[in-house]
């Protein structure tokens, strides 16, 4: 299978170089309502479990269209205590169905929140899109993790929905429409009308709680961004910006960020970060401490209280040849779980954050991909520690 090894060519400056409808929406039709599919099989959600997901692209024959192939998403829960597999669900998506955070090969080195927002609160739904009427545009929807059936369609006759994500801790699906309306729908109540959340300057946003950040750096995909708990600053890849930053001179939907690391392409390095290794933001421990993924190690980056400078950079793992493709924080914030990939083997580890602690292997994970004929194995995503 394939473990993601690099960012898109110019995506994140230094990281790229080193890591290789409702009435107010213009008369938009009301969404098509569909009953939620019946759940079958074991539940992914449960305390003491680590959740891992993978999308194998074009891995299965379409059940409805001859000679067409569809994506297959596998979601597995492992016991964090002994590494035993406790639940597995397979979702075969409909024709043209996709989930960008899991299935788009250009979405690499994502933040933990970006991956978690692909799923609702209890891991029964997966955010994604399906083709619009006549295979034109995209419609925001959610798929049942148990089987892959779509639950709900977002837009009407001329859709172009983007960035479908779940609000953390809920089953409320957010997305932005082709006419740049931020929209949400509570999929626990499929018959409920969508809520207009206002307009955005572009067709992208980052969701933090129920607050939409409608401006990001040009190079940052929404699912690469990690917003600090205080809600004032975010990091995507190695770029830092504030919620109140003005629009960039070249486009209203972008901001000009600071760089974590050496200055590059006219971007200013955040003071104190000039010698910082190339890394991509993963998650925040608290409002001042960021976990950054530096390909083969994990770094804790500590900022000043106002995020005006970096005060400390410390490795949490020894530098080695293995790839560390993802990490998540325990519910109590005292430990990390992370993936380690080396020589074709993929292992799940736990690291207590106390002084002097060393990583402990929890499990060796199967690396078989459902590639089939013409399929492509997908990146493994470490989504959550419940």
N, C-alpha and C positions, 0 to 999 in steps of 0.2 A: 504494500500500500504506500501511499505518498504522505509524508509528513511535511508540512509547509516549511520551506527553507528560505524564502525571501519575500521582500515587499515588492510591490509593483515598481516599475523602473524609476519614476521620479516621485513616488508617493510621499516619502517622509524625509527628504533631505538626507541628513547623515545616516539615518536608519536604512534608507534605500541603498546607499552606497556600500554599507558594510554588511547588511543582513540579506544582500541580493534580493352616498350623497344626501344632503339636506337642502332646504329651500334657499338658505343663504348662500349656497354654493353655485350660483349662476344657473339655477333651474335644474341642477343635477338630479337625476332620478334617484328615488329611494333604493337602497341596496336590496338585492335579492335575499330573501330569508330562507335559511335552511335549518332543519332540525339538527342538533348536535348528534354525531354518530354514536352508536352504542359502544361503550368502552368494553374491551375484552382483554383478558390477560392480566399479568401482575402490574401493580402500581409502581411507577418510577419514584414518586415522592416518598420520603420517609426519613426520620432522623438517623444520623450516623452513616449516611450514604454519600458517596461521591458519584456525580453524574457525568458521563462521557458520551459525546455524540459524534457521529460521522455521517457525511453525505457522500455516497458513491454515485457519481454522475453517469447517467445513461446506463444504469446497471441492470435494468429490467425491461422486458417487453411491455409495451403499452397494452393495457387490457381493452382499449377501445379503438386504436388506430393501427392498422397493419404497417409493419416495417418501421414503426416509431418506437423509441426507447425513452424511458423516464428515470428520474432520480429516485434513489432509495436512501432514506435516512434511518440509521440505527441508533437508538438511545439505550444506554446500559447504565444500571446503577450497581455500584460495588460497595461492599461493607468497608468502611474506613478502618475497622478493627483488624480484620483478617484477610481482606482482599477478595472475599468470596463474591461471585456474581449473585445478586439478589433479585434483579428484575431486568428484563430486556423487552423492548418494543421495536417493531420495524414498521416504518411508514413508507409505503410506495406512493409517491406523489402522482397526481393526475398529469395528463399531457401538458407540457409547458410549465408545470408547477415548479416552483423553486423557493428556496430560502437563502437569501444572499449571504448571511453570516455563516452558514454551513456549506452551501453549494457553489458559491461563486469563487472560482480559483484566484481571482484578483483580490479577495478579501483575506489578507494574511496578517499575522501578528496583531490580532484583535485585543481589545481590552476585555477583562473578565465580565464587565457589565454589558458590553456589546454582545458577547456570546449568551449571557444569561437572559437578555431581553428578547432573544429568539423564542423563548418559551414563556408560557404563562406561569402563574404561581405554583400550580401543582403538577407541572410537566405533562398535562394532558393535551395541550395545544402547541402548535409550532407556527410562528408567524411566517408569512410568505406572500407570494403573488401567483396568479394564474393569468393566462392571456385574456384580453378583453374580447368583446364580441367581434367576430370575424377575424380573430387572432391579431387584433390591433390594440396596441397599448397593453398595460398591465393593470390588474385589479388586485387590491390588497385583500388578503384573506387569512385564514388560519386553517391548518390541517390537523386532523386528529393524530396524535402520536401513535395511537393504536390503530394502524391500518393506513392512514394517509388521506382519508376522505376530507374534502373541504367543508368547513363549517359555515362559512359566511362569505359573501362577495361584497366588496366595498363600494365601487362606483357604478355609475349608470352607463349610458350609451356610448360615451366617448372617454373612457378612462385613461389615465396615465399616472397611477398611484406609485409612490416611492416610499422607501424607508419604513416598511411595516415593522413595528416593534411593540412588545408588551410593556406597559407601565409596571415597574417593579412591585411584586407582591400582589398583583391583581391579574384578572383576565381581560383587562381593557386594552384593546388594540389601537395603537396610534399609527397614523400615516399622513403623508402630505399628498394632496391631489394635484392633477395636472394644472389646475388654475391656482395652485399655491395656497390652498386652504389646509391648515392643520386640522385633522379630524380624528375623533376617537369613538370607539364602539365598545360597550361592555358585552363581551361574548358569553358571560354567565347568563345574560338575558338576551338571546338572539333576536327577539322581536323589538328590542329597544331601538329607537331612532339614533342615528349618529349625532355626535355633538361637535359643533363647529368651534374650534379652539383659536380662531383668528387666522391671519395670513402670515406667510413667510416670504422673505425676499427671494428665495430660491426654492428648489425642490429637494431640500435636505434639511435635517435638523438632528440634534442630539437631545435625548430625553433623559432628564434627571428627576426622579420622582414624578411630579405632575408639571414640571417646568420644562419647556422646550427652549433649547439654545438654538436660535435660528441662524447664527453666524459661526463659521468655523474657518480655520485656515484652508486654503485651496487644496493642500496636499493631504488633508485628513478625511478619511471616510468616517461616517457617523459611528460605526461599530468599532472604530479604533480609539475613540475618545473615552477618557476616564475623568469624570467630574468629581472634584473634591467634595467631601461631606458638607462643608460649609456653603457650597453652591456658588462660590464666587470665581473659581478658577478651574480650568480643565487642562489636561495634557493629552495629546494624541500623537503617538509615535514619540518623537523627541521635540515636539513643539508645544509651547505653553501659551495660553491666552486667558483673558478675563471675560466674564460675562458682559461687563460694561464696555469692553473695547469698541471703538468706533468702527464703522464699515471701512474696508480697504478702498483706496482711491480707484482701483480698477473694476470693482464689482461690489454691489451692496450686500451680497450674501456671504462675503468673506471678511476675515480680519487679518491683520499683520501680526504674527506671533513672535515670541522670543524663542531662541533655540536653547535646548539643554545640550550643551557641548560646544565645540568651537564654532565661531561665527562662520556663516556660509551664505553665499549668494545674496549678500547685502543684509541678511538677517543678523540681529544682534544676539550674542550669547548672554544668557541670564548670568549675572555676576555670581561667581563661585562655581559655575558649572563648566568652565572652559576646558578643564582636563577630564571631564566626565566621559566614560566610554560610551560608544554608540549603543543605544537601547531604546525599547519601545514601551510606553506606559502600559501597565497591566491592571493595577488596582491601587486604591488608597488604603493605608492602615488607619489613618486619621486625617485630619485636615492639613497636617504639615508633612506627613510621611507617605511617600509614593513607592510602590513596588514597580521596578522597571526590569524588563526582560532584555538581557544583553546576549541573547543567542545561546551561549553556553554557561551562563550563570544568571543569578538573580541579584539585583541591587536594591538596597533601601536608600532612597534619596530623601533627605530631610531639608525642608525649606524654612526660611524665616517666617514669622507669623503672618506677614503680609504678602508672602510669596515673591518678594522682590529679589531674593537671592537664594542660592543653595548653600546650606551650612555644613552638610555632611553627606558623604557618599560611602556606603559600606557594602561589601559583598556578603550575601547570605549563604552562598555555596562556593566551594573552591572552583577555580577556573579549570575546565577540562575540555576534551574533544567532543563530548556528547552534546546533543542539542536539547535544550529545555524549551519545548514548544508551548507550555502553558502552566499556569498556577492559579490556585484559588485559596481564599482565606477561610478558616474554620468559623463556625457560627460565633464562637466566643472570642475570636480574634487572636488566639494564642498560638495557632499553628497554621502551616501552609501544606497543601497537597500540590504536588507538581508532577509533570510527565518528564521522563528522561528517555531520549531515543539515541541508540547507538548500535551501529552495525546491524541494522534491520530489526533489532529488538526494542520493544516499547514497554517501559516499566512505570508504575505508579508509586510515588514516594510520599512520605510525610516528613515534615520538618517542624519540630517545636521551635518557637521563637525565643526561647530562653537562652541565656548566655551559655556557650559551649556545647549546645545540642548539635547532633549530627543527623543527617538524613537516614530514614529507615524505609526500606522497600516494603510496600504494602502488597503489590501484586505484579505479576508479569501479564501483560495484556496481549490478546491475540491480535495479529496484524494482518489477518486475511481480509482482502477487499472483495466486495461483491461486484467485480468488474464485468463479468459476463462477456458477451460479444460487443466489442467497441466501447466498453465501459471504462471509467477512469476512477481509480481509488481516490478517496477524499482525505482531507486533513482531519486528524483526530482533534476534537475540541474538548478540553476539560472545562465543563460548564459550571459546576457548582459543588460545594460541600454543604450538605443539608444538616 
